[in-house]
Amino acid sequence: MFTTRPELAGTFGMVASTHWLASAAGMATLEAGGNAFDAAVAAGFTLQVVEPHLNGPGGEVPILFARGGQGGDAGRPVVLSAQGVAPAGASTAAFADLGLSLVPGTGLLAATVPGAVGGWLTLLRDHGTLPLDAVLRFAIGYAESGQPLVPRAAATIASVADHFRAHWPTSAATWLTGDGAVPRAGDLFRNPVLAATYRRLLDAARGPSREARIDAALQAWYAGFVAEAVDGFCRQPVVDDSGRAHAGFLTAQDMAAWTPAYEPPVTLDWRGWTLAKAGPWSQGPSLLQALAVLDGLPVTGPEAYPSGIADADLVHAAVEAVKLAMADREAWYGDAPDVPVPDLLSPGYADGRRALVGERASRELRPGSPGGRPPRLPGFVSEVSARSHPSEQTLAGVGEPTVDTRGTTRGDTCHVDVVDRWGNLVSATPSGGWLQSSPVIPSLGFALGTRAQMFWLEPGLPGSLVPGRRPRTTLTPSLALRGSVPTLAFGTPGGDQQEQWQLCFWLAHTVGGLDLQAAIDAPAWHTTSFPSSFYPRQATPGEVVVEDRLGDRTIPELRRRGHDITVSGPWSLGRLSAVSRDPETGVLRAGANPRGMQGYAAGR
């Protein structure tokens, strides 16, 4: 099968990410003696500079990792949740007082505690080996000296330039040229204020040990100069997607009270693999649910991949399984104490859901009743007509699909995977704090995130807005074990599509037998037949978006089965990357996505 690039193989280390400069920074860190955790942090900070339309210091990052070696925790997958929580002042009542039924997708009202920097520094402190300056030097260098602006970043700035000029002058000062023009793709773009923020972080990193110095940097971020600047900026009203100006809820006290958290992943055993995901505060378990449904269907054998491309039987079954999993996501997932994850992943529940997969496409949202409990959907989903939703064309920086066939500009996400010669594996999906999501804080050089738009303002739901809780995020890195040994790390940007494009990759690799690069390159698909996690929370029942490379036999057959097919470009869906380690030989492998013309893998 033709692949756009070779699957990389070696024994020293592998880094794969959504931007070549981040992959290079991670690889340089491995070459300097660092481990996979050091390399992931270096790549993560670099992504904040080189993909500013996809993530930033004001965003968040979930991290899945496993340590190599022979220690007590070796081989055990762990989640580091660096998803910030809703501010203490952000409540359903507070939004009702503002006359809002949805959290706006841009501006200050949707800001949660910015978790990305806390997550990266915590990972570095607890599992890395290098000092902070050794991993921050790449991000500082690109912010100070400039980095070639990728075409999509330039296009994103162009799409919101008028909004910046009219409403967000601090963003205009940061992202437009000195004469107010849009920067061109390929131009060296500098953000000296952000570089100065990173340098202030290094200046604050003082102490008797490496760990103490990183703790001092964390203190400066969450209880020092950064928290102070965030607090002051959030008190100033700015125009958001409601069309009105609002101040934010986020305060310095909210930032000081928050820390990243380690927690066990949710796992599913599947055909000799164990796949680990973050808990139901993410959408991670939905991939496990979809796989549990597919596991008992006869269409998921190797014969489903003639010539390395999924056939219509498999695509249909995968789409229907995803619809069921995402319906459960809407009814049951959230950062709540009583999400019935064991019931949702139980074999008996999967059997019942599997029976709902028919020969024809379903257009209904069909949540199940795990443990016999009746599902409850948000009223916005079950009662409000799509005709009353705001028009997507009017929105500045919402949503998160990597490819939007409607032509709107949206925020998106990054991804990075690392494996080293000691068997350490890291998978991380940084996002939020997009340049188009919120105005730049002028003394810091970055914008806050808008992840609170994913909360429901209807009380009593697992995903309802509650101060101190995490929004149900779409960010979802993956880590898989083979024979109880950590073997594979992978992920993609793409909002609600992240689990679906990862499902395409997983099936191509584990069922189709394709190597990492071939599985990434294989034609992808996704459905939008469930409510979006992002403002304005729309759904398109029955729609399946496919790359045209699925072929002239498969696409008409999907239409015959009742799917409304939107044909996208041949290389348009997903931006996956992956790394792996063979536990028997120690051979390391990597692949990265050609789509978007930014992702690269590096290794030796």
C-alpha positions as CSV (number, residue, x, y, z in Angstrom):
1,M,0.0,0.0,0.0
2,F,1.3,3.5,-0.9
3,T,2.0,5.7,2.1
4,T,2.8,9.4,2.0
5,R,5.9,8.8,4.2
6,P,7.7,5.8,5.6
7,E,6.9,4.4,9.0
8,L,9.9,5.5,11.0
9,A,11.8,2.8,13.0
10,G,14.7,2.9,15.3
11,T,15.9,2.2,18.9
12,F,16.8,5.6,20.4
13,G,13.6,7.7,20.5
14,M,10.6,8.8,18.5
15,V,8.5,12.1,18.5
16,A,5.4,12.7,16.4
17,S,3.3,15.8,16.6
18,T,1.1,18.1,14.6
19,H,3.9,20.5,13.7
20,W,7.4,19.7,12.5
21,L,9.1,22.3,14.7
22,A,7.5,20.7,17.8
23,S,8.7,17.3,16.8
24,A,12.2,18.7,16.2
25,A,12.2,20.3,19.6
26,G,11.2,17.1,21.2
27,M,13.8,15.1,19.3
28,A,16.5,17.6,20.2
29,T,15.6,17.2,23.8
30,L,16.0,13.4,23.6
31,E,19.4,13.9,21.9
32,A,20.4,16.2,24.8
33,G,19.9,13.3,27.2
34,G,16.3,13.9,28.2
35,N,13.6,11.3,28.4
36,A,10.2,11.1,26.8
37,F,8.6,13.4,29.5
38,D,11.3,16.1,28.9
39,A,10.7,15.8,25.1
40,A,6.9,16.0,25.4
41,V,7.2,19.2,27.5
42,A,9.6,20.8,25.1
43,A,7.3,19.9,22.2
44,G,4.2,21.1,24.1
45,F,5.6,24.5,24.8
46,T,6.8,24.8,21.2
47,L,3.3,24.0,20.0
48,Q,2.0,27.0,22.0
49,V,4.1,29.3,19.8
50,V,4.0,27.6,16.4
51,E,0.3,26.6,16.4
52,P,-1.3,29.6,18.2
53,H,-4.6,29.1,16.4
54,L,-4.8,25.6,17.8
55,N,-3.5,26.0,21.4
56,G,-1.8,28.4,23.8
57,P,-0.6,28.9,27.4
58,G,-4.2,29.8,28.3
59,G,-5.5,26.4,27.3
60,E,-5.4,23.0,28.7
61,V,-3.9,19.5,28.1
62,P,-4.8,16.0,29.1
63,I,-1.8,13.7,29.2
64,L,-1.7,9.9,29.2
65,F,1.6,8.2,30.0
66,A,3.3,5.1,31.2
67,R,6.8,4.8,32.6
68,G,9.2,2.2,31.4
69,G,11.7,0.3,33.5
70,Q,11.2,-2.0,36.4
71,G,9.9,0.2,39.2
72,G,6.7,-0.2,41.1
73,D,4.7,2.0,38.8
74,A,6.4,0.8,35.6
75,G,4.0,-0.1,32.8
76,R,0.9,1.4,34.6
77,P,-1.0,3.9,32.4
78,V,-1.7,7.2,34.2
79,V,-3.8,10.2,33.3
80,L,-2.5,13.7,34.2
81,S,-5.6,15.9,34.0
82,A,-4.5,19.5,33.2
83,Q,-8.0,20.6,32.4
84,G,-8.9,23.7,34.4
85,V,-12.1,24.0,36.2
86,A,-15.0,26.5,36.1
87,P,-14.4,29.6,38.3
88,A,-16.1,29.9,41.6
89,G,-18.3,32.7,40.3
90,A,-19.4,30.8,37.2
91,S,-22.8,29.3,38.0
92,T,-26.0,28.6,36.0
93,A,-27.7,31.3,38.1
94,A,-24.9,33.8,37.1
95,F,-25.4,33.1,33.4
96,A,-29.2,33.3,33.8
97,D,-28.8,36.8,35.3
98,L,-27.0,37.7,32.1
99,G,-29.9,36.4,30.0
100,L,-27.8,33.6,28.4
101,S,-29.0,30.0,27.7
102,L,-25.6,28.9,26.3
103,V,-22.1,29.8,27.4
104,P,-20.7,32.0,24.5
105,G,-18.0,30.3,22.5
106,T,-15.6,33.3,22.6
107,G,-14.7,36.1,25.0
108,L,-14.1,35.9,28.8
109,L,-17.2,34.2,30.1
110,A,-16.1,30.8,28.9
111,A,-12.7,30.9,30.5
112,T,-11.7,28.0,32.8
113,V,-8.5,28.0,34.9
114,P,-5.7,27.7,32.3
115,G,-4.3,24.3,32.9
116,A,-1.7,23.7,30.1
117,V,1.3,25.2,31.8
118,G,0.5,23.6,35.1
119,G,0.2,20.2,33.3
120,W,3.5,20.5,31.4
121,L,5.4,21.7,34.5
122,T,4.0,19.0,36.7
123,L,4.9,16.3,34.2
124,L,8.4,17.8,34.0
125,R,8.9,18.0,37.7
126,D,7.6,14.5,38.5
127,H,8.8,12.5,35.6
128,G,11.4,14.5,33.6
129,T,15.1,14.8,34.2
130,L,16.1,18.2,32.7
131,P,15.8,21.7,34.1
132,L,13.0,24.1,33.0
133,D,15.3,26.2,30.8
134,A,16.4,23.2,28.8
135,V,12.8,22.5,27.6
136,L,11.5,26.1,27.4
137,R,14.4,27.3,25.2
138,F,12.7,26.3,21.9
139,A,9.5,28.1,22.6
140,I,11.3,31.2,23.8
141,G,13.5,31.2,20.7
142,Y,10.6,30.9,18.3
143,A,8.6,33.6,20.1
144,E,11.6,36.0,20.2
145,S,13.3,35.4,16.9
146,G,10.2,34.3,14.9
147,Q,8.8,31.2,13.3
148,P,7.4,30.8,9.8
149,L,3.6,31.3,10.1
150,V,1.8,28.3,8.8
151,P,-1.0,29.0,6.2
152,R,-3.8,28.0,8.5
153,A,-2.7,30.4,11.2
154,A,-2.5,33.2,8.7
155,A,-6.0,32.3,7.4
156,T,-7.3,32.2,10.9
157,I,-6.0,35.6,11.7
158,A,-7.4,36.9,8.4
159,S,-10.9,35.6,9.3
160,V,-11.0,37.4,12.6
161,A,-9.0,40.5,11.7
162,D,-12.0,42.8,11.5
163,H,-13.3,41.5,14.8
164,F,-9.9,42.3,16.4
165,R,-9.8,45.8,14.9
166,A,-13.4,46.6,16.1
167,H,-13.6,44.8,19.4
168,W,-10.3,43.2,20.6
169,P,-7.5,45.8,20.2
170,T,-5.0,43.8,22.2
171,S,-5.4,40.9,19.8
172,A,-5.0,43.3,16.9
173,A,-1.8,44.6,18.4
174,T,-0.5,41.0,18.8
175,W,-1.6,39.3,15.6
176,L,-1.7,42.0,13.0
177,T,1.3,43.8,11.6
178,G,2.4,47.3,12.6
179,D,0.2,48.9,10.0
180,G,-2.8,46.7,10.9
181,A,-2.5,44.2,8.0
182,V,-2.8,40.4,8.2
183,P,0.5,38.6,8.3
184,R,1.2,36.4,5.3
185,A,1.8,32.7,5.4
186,G,5.5,31.9,5.6
187,D,6.4,35.2,7.2
188,L,8.5,35.1,10.3
189,F,6.1,35.8,13.1
190,R,7.3,37.0,16.5
191,N,5.5,37.3,19.9
192,P,8.0,39.1,22.1
193,V,5.5,39.6,24.9
194,L,5.0,35.8,25.2
195,A,8.7,35.3,25.1
196,A,9.1,37.7,28.0
197,T,6.4,35.8,29.9
198,Y,8.3,32.6,29.5
199,R,11.5,34.3,30.6
200,R,9.8,35.7,33.7
201,L,8.8,32.1,34.4
202,L,12.5,31.1,34.2
203,D,13.5,34.0,36.4
204,A,11.0,32.9,39.0
205,A,12.3,29.3,38.9
206,R,14.7,29.5,41.9
207,G,15.3,26.9,44.5
208,P,17.8,24.3,45.9
209,S,16.7,21.5,43.6
210,R,15.3,21.0,40.1
211,E,12.0,20.1,41.6
212,A,11.9,23.2,43.8
213,R,12.7,25.4,40.9
214,I,9.8,24.0,38.9
215,D,7.6,24.4,41.9
216,A,8.6,28.1,42.1
217,A,7.7,28.5,38.4
218,L,4.3,26.9,39.1
219,Q,3.8,29.4,42.0
220,A,4.6,32.3,39.7
221,W,2.1,31.2,37.2
222,Y,-0.8,30.3,39.4
223,A,-0.3,32.7,42.4
224,G,2.1,35.3,41.0
225,F,2.5,37.6,38.1
226,V,0.4,35.6,35.6
227,A,-2.6,35.1,38.0
228,E,-2.5,38.8,38.8
229,A,-2.6,39.8,35.1
230,V,-5.4,37.3,34.3
231,D,-7.5,38.6,37.2
232,G,-7.1,42.2,36.2
233,F,-7.9,41.6,32.5
234,C,-11.0,39.5,33.3
235,R,-12.6,42.4,35.1
236,Q,-12.8,44.3,31.8
237,P,-15.9,43.6,29.6
238,V,-15.2,42.4,26.1
239,V,-17.5,41.5,23.2
240,D,-18.3,37.8,22.8
241,D,-20.5,35.6,20.7
242,S,-23.6,36.8,22.4
243,G,-23.0,40.1,20.6
244,R,-22.6,41.9,24.0
245,A,-19.7,42.8,26.2
246,H,-19.1,40.8,29.3
247,A,-16.4,40.6,32.0
248,G,-15.2,37.2,33.0
249,F,-15.6,35.2,36.1
250,L,-12.1,33.9,36.4
251,T,-10.0,35.3,39.3
252,A,-6.6,34.9,40.8
253,Q,-8.1,33.0,43.6
254,D,-9.5,30.4,41.2
255,M,-6.0,30.0,39.7
256,A,-4.3,29.7,43.1
257,A,-6.8,27.0,44.3
258,W,-6.2,24.7,41.3
259,T,-3.6,22.0,40.6
260,P,-3.4,19.3,37.9
261,A,-4.5,15.9,39.1
262,Y,-3.2,12.3,38.5
263,E,-5.9,9.7,38.1
264,P,-6.3,6.2,36.7
265,P,-7.5,5.8,33.2
266,V,-10.6,4.0,32.0
267,T,-9.7,0.9,30.1
268,L,-11.1,-1.7,27.7
269,D,-9.6,-5.1,26.8
270,W,-10.0,-5.6,23.1
271,R,-8.7,-8.5,21.1
272,G,-5.4,-8.8,23.0
273,W,-5.0,-5.1,23.5
274,T,-5.9,-2.9,26.5
275,L,-6.8,0.6,25.4
276,A,-6.6,3.4,28.0
277,K,-8.4,6.7,27.9
278,A,-9.2,9.6,30.3
279,G,-12.3,9.4,32.3
280,P,-15.8,10.7,31.6
281,W,-14.9,14.3,32.1
282,S,-13.4,13.7,28.7
283,Q,-15.2,12.0,25.8
284,G,-12.5,9.2,26.0
285,P,-14.8,6.4,27.1
286,S,-16.9,6.8,24.0
287,L,-14.2,5.2,21.9
288,L,-14.1,2.3,24.3
289,Q,-17.9,2.0,24.1
290,A,-17.9,2.1,20.3
291,L,-15.2,-0.7,20.2
292,A,-17.2,-2.8,22.7
293,V,-20.2,-2.6,20.3
294,L,-18.1,-3.4,17.3
295,D,-16.3,-6.3,18.9
296,G,-19.2,-8.7,18.5
297,L,-20.0,-7.8,14.9
298,P,-18.8,-10.1,12.1
299,V,-17.8,-7.1,9.8
300,T,-14.7,-6.3,11.9
301,G,-12.4,-9.0,10.5
302,P,-9.3,-8.5,8.4
303,E,-11.3,-9.0,5.2
304,A,-12.9,-5.6,6.0
305,Y,-9.8,-4.0,4.6
306,P,-9.5,-5.0,0.9
307,S,-6.4,-3.1,-0.5
308,G,-6.0,-1.4,2.9
309,I,-9.2,0.6,2.7
310,A,-12.2,0.0,4.9
311,D,-15.3,-1.5,3.2
312,A,-18.9,-0.3,3.4
313,D,-19.9,-2.9,6.0
314,L,-17.2,-1.8,8.4
315,V,-17.7,2.0,7.9
316,H,-21.5,1.6,8.4
317,A,-21.1,-0.5,11.6
318,A,-18.5,2.0,13.0
319,V,-20.7,5.0,12.3
320,E,-23.7,3.3,14.0
321,A,-21.6,2.3,17.0
322,V,-20.3,5.8,17.3
323,K,-23.8,7.3,17.2
324,L,-24.8,5.0,20.2
325,A,-21.6,5.9,22.1
326,M,-22.1,9.6,21.5
327,A,-25.7,9.5,22.6
328,D,-24.5,8.0,25.9
329,R,-21.9,10.7,26.0
330,E,-24.7,13.3,25.9
331,A,-26.8,11.6,28.6
332,W,-24.1,10.3,31.0
333,Y,-20.7,11.9,30.7
334,G,-19.3,14.8,32.8
335,D,-17.1,15.7,35.7
336,A,-19.7,14.3,38.1
337,P,-19.3,11.7,40.9
338,D,-21.9,9.3,39.7
339,V,-21.2,8.6,36.0
340,P,-21.9,4.9,35.5
341,V,-18.7,4.0,33.6
342,P,-18.6,0.4,34.7
343,D,-22.1,-0.2,33.5
344,L,-21.5,1.7,30.2
345,L,-18.5,-0.6,29.5
346,S,-20.0,-3.9,30.8
347,P,-20.4,-6.8,28.3
348,G,-24.1,-7.0,28.9
349,Y,-24.7,-3.4,28.1
350,A,-22.5,-3.6,25.0
351,D,-24.6,-6.6,23.9
352,G,-27.8,-4.6,24.2
353,R,-26.4,-1.6,22.3
354,R,-25.0,-3.9,19.6
355,A,-28.5,-5.2,18.9
356,L,-29.5,-1.6,17.9
357,V,-27.0,-1.6,15.0
358,G,-29.2,-2.3,11.9
359,E,-28.8,-2.5,8.2
360,R,-30.0,1.1,7.8
361,A,-28.6,4.3,9.2
362,S,-30.3,5.6,12.3
363,R,-31.2,9.3,12.6
364,E,-32.2,9.2,16.2
365,L,-30.2,10.1,19.3
366,R,-30.6,6.9,21.3
367,P,-28.9,7.0,24.8
368,G,-29.1,3.8,26.8
369,S,-30.1,2.9,30.4
370,P,-26.9,1.6,32.1
371,G,-27.8,-0.2,35.3
372,G,-31.4,0.3,34.5
373,R,-31.2,4.1,35.1
374,P,-33.2,6.2,32.6
375,P,-31.2,8.6,30.5
376,R,-31.7,12.3,30.6
377,L,-30.7,14.5,27.7
378,P,-30.3,18.3,28.0
379,G,-33.4,20.2,27.1
380,F,-31.5,22.1,24.4
381,V,-30.8,18.8,22.7
382,S,-34.2,17.1,23.1
383,E,-36.5,20.1,22.7
384,V,-34.9,23.0,20.7
385,S,-35.2,23.0,17.0
386,A,-32.0,23.3,15.0
387,R,-33.6,26.3,13.2
388,S,-33.3,28.3,16.4
389,H,-29.6,27.8,16.8
390,P,-27.3,30.7,16.0
391,S,-25.9,30.7,12.5
392,E,-22.4,29.2,12.3
393,Q,-21.4,31.8,9.7
394,T,-21.6,34.6,12.3
395,L,-19.2,33.1,14.8
396,A,-15.6,34.1,15.2
397,G,-13.7,31.3,16.8
398,V,-15.9,28.5,18.0
399,G,-16.1,24.8,17.5
400,E,-13.2,22.4,16.9
401,P,-13.3,20.3,13.8
402,T,-10.0,20.1,12.0
403,V,-11.7,20.3,8.7
404,D,-14.9,22.3,8.3
405,T,-16.6,21.7,5.0
406,R,-18.8,24.8,5.5
407,G,-15.8,27.1,5.3
408,T,-16.0,28.7,8.7
409,T,-12.9,29.3,10.8
410,R,-12.7,27.5,14.1
411,G,-10.4,26.8,17.0
412,D,-8.8,23.4,17.0
413,T,-6.2,21.3,18.8
414,C,-2.7,19.9,18.7
415,H,-1.2,16.5,19.6
416,V,2.1,15.0,20.5
417,D,3.3,11.5,21.1
418,V,6.8,10.4,22.4
419,V,8.5,7.1,23.1
420,D,12.1,6.8,24.3
421,R,14.7,4.0,24.6
422,W,13.7,3.3,28.2
423,G,10.1,2.5,27.2
424,N,8.5,5.7,28.5
425,L,5.4,6.5,26.5
426,V,3.6,9.9,26.5
427,S,0.4,10.9,24.6
428,A,-0.9,14.5,25.0
429,T,-3.6,16.6,23.3
430,P,-3.0,20.3,24.1
431,S,-5.7,22.7,23.1
432,G,-7.6,25.9,23.9
433,G,-6.4,29.5,24.4
434,W,-6.7,29.9,20.6
435,L,-5.7,33.3,19.2
436,Q,-9.3,33.7,17.9
437,S,-11.1,32.5,21.1
438,S,-10.5,35.4,23.4
439,P,-8.6,38.7,23.5
440,V,-4.9,38.7,24.2
441,I,-3.9,39.7,27.7
442,P,-1.5,42.5,26.8
443,S,1.1,42.0,29.5
444,L,1.3,38.3,28.9
445,G,1.0,37.8,25.1
446,F,-1.6,35.1,25.1
447,A,-5.4,34.6,25.3
448,L,-7.5,32.6,27.8
449,G,-9.3,29.5,26.8
450,T,-13.1,29.1,26.2
451,R,-13.6,25.5,27.3
452,A,-16.5,26.4,29.6
453,Q,-18.7,26.6,26.4
454,M,-18.9,22.9,26.8
455,F,-21.0,23.1,30.0
456,W,-24.8,23.0,29.9
457,L,-26.5,25.8,31.7
458,E,-29.4,23.4,32.6
459,P,-28.9,22.2,36.2
460,G,-28.7,18.6,37.2
461,L,-27.0,17.0,34.2
462,P,-23.6,15.3,34.4
463,G,-22.2,18.1,32.1
464,S,-23.9,21.0,33.9
465,L,-22.0,24.0,34.9
466,V,-20.9,23.7,38.5
467,P,-18.1,25.9,40.0
468,G,-15.0,23.9,40.5
469,R,-15.8,21.2,38.0
470,R,-14.1,20.4,34.7
471,P,-16.1,20.8,31.5
472,R,-16.7,17.6,29.5
473,T,-13.9,18.1,27.1
474,T,-13.3,16.5,23.7
475,L,-9.6,16.3,24.2
476,T,-8.6,12.6,24.3
477,P,-5.1,11.1,24.0
478,S,-4.8,7.3,23.8
479,L,-2.4,4.8,25.1
480,A,-2.6,1.0,24.4
481,L,-1.0,-2.0,26.1
482,R,-0.2,-5.3,24.5
483,G,0.2,-8.2,27.0
484,S,0.0,-5.6,29.8
485,V,3.0,-3.8,28.4
486,P,2.6,-0.2,27.2
487,T,3.1,-0.4,23.4
488,L,1.3,2.4,21.5
489,A,0.4,6.1,22.0
490,F,-1.7,8.0,19.5
491,G,-4.2,10.8,19.1
492,T,-5.5,13.6,16.9
493,P,-7.0,17.1,17.0
494,G,-10.6,17.4,15.9
495,G,-13.1,18.1,18.6
496,D,-16.0,15.7,18.5
497,Q,-14.2,13.9,15.6
498,Q,-11.2,13.0,17.7
499,E,-12.6,9.6,18.9
500,Q,-13.9,8.9,15.4
501,W,-10.7,9.5,13.6
502,Q,-8.8,7.6,16.3
503,L,-11.3,4.7,15.7
504,C,-10.4,4.8,12.0
505,F,-6.8,4.5,12.9
506,W,-7.3,1.9,15.5
507,L,-9.3,-0.4,13.2
508,A,-6.9,0.1,10.3
509,H,-4.0,-0.8,12.6
510,T,-5.4,-3.6,14.7
511,V,-8.0,-5.1,12.3
512,G,-6.6,-4.2,8.9
513,G,-3.0,-4.9,10.0
514,L,-1.6,-1.7,8.6
515,D,1.5,-0.2,10.0
516,L,1.4,3.2,11.9
517,Q,1.9,5.4,8.8
518,A,-0.4,3.4,6.6
519,A,-3.1,3.4,9.3
520,I,-2.8,7.2,9.6
521,D,-2.9,7.6,5.8
522,A,-5.9,5.3,5.3
523,P,-9.1,7.1,4.2
524,A,-11.1,8.5,7.2
525,W,-14.7,9.3,8.0
526,H,-16.9,10.7,10.8
527,T,-20.5,11.4,11.6
528,T,-22.1,14.7,12.9
529,S,-25.3,12.9,13.8
530,F,-25.1,14.0,17.5
531,P,-24.9,17.4,19.3
532,S,-21.7,19.3,18.9
533,S,-19.8,19.9,22.1
534,F,-19.2,23.5,21.0
535,Y,-21.4,26.6,20.7
536,P,-23.9,26.6,19.1
537,R,-24.3,22.9,19.9
538,Q,-25.7,21.8,16.5
539,A,-26.3,18.3,15.1
540,T,-26.8,17.1,11.6
541,P,-28.8,13.8,11.9
542,G,-27.7,11.2,9.4
543,E,-24.7,13.0,8.0
544,V,-21.4,11.1,7.5
545,V,-18.4,13.0,6.2
546,V,-16.0,10.8,4.2
547,E,-12.8,11.3,2.3
548,D,-13.4,10.6,-1.3
549,R,-10.6,8.0,-1.3
550,L,-13.1,5.6,0.4
551,G,-14.0,4.8,-3.2
552,D,-16.7,4.6,-5.8
553,R,-18.1,1.3,-4.4
554,T,-18.2,2.2,-0.7
555,I,-19.7,5.7,-0.9
556,P,-22.7,4.8,-3.0
557,E,-23.3,1.8,-0.8
558,L,-23.3,4.0,2.3
559,R,-25.9,6.2,0.7
560,R,-28.0,3.2,-0.1
561,R,-28.0,2.3,3.6
562,G,-29.5,5.7,4.4
563,H,-26.5,7.8,5.3
564,D,-26.4,11.4,4.1
565,I,-22.9,11.5,2.7
566,T,-20.8,14.6,2.5
567,V,-17.7,13.9,0.4
568,S,-14.7,15.8,1.6
569,G,-11.3,16.1,-0.1
570,P,-9.0,13.1,-0.4
571,W,-6.7,14.2,2.4
572,S,-8.9,16.3,4.7
573,L,-10.0,14.4,7.8
574,G,-7.9,14.1,10.9
575,R,-4.3,15.0,11.9
576,L,-3.2,11.8,13.7
577,S,0.2,11.0,15.0
578,A,1.4,7.8,16.7
579,V,4.5,6.1,18.3
580,S,5.0,2.6,19.4
581,R,7.5,0.2,21.1
582,D,7.8,-3.5,20.4
583,P,8.3,-4.9,23.9
584,E,10.2,-8.0,22.6
585,T,12.7,-6.3,20.4
586,G,12.8,-2.7,21.7
587,V,12.2,-1.3,18.2
588,L,10.5,2.1,18.3
589,R,8.2,3.3,15.5
590,A,6.4,6.5,14.6
591,G,4.1,8.0,12.0
592,A,2.5,11.4,11.5
593,N,-0.3,12.8,9.4
594,P,0.3,14.5,6.0
595,R,-3.2,16.2,6.2
596,G,-2.8,19.9,6.9
597,M,0.8,19.7,5.8
598,Q,2.1,20.4,9.3
599,G,2.5,17.1,11.2
600,Y,5.8,15.2,11.2
601,A,7.5,12.4,13.1
602,A,11.2,12.4,13.9
603,G,13.3,9.6,15.4
604,R,16.3,7.3,15.1
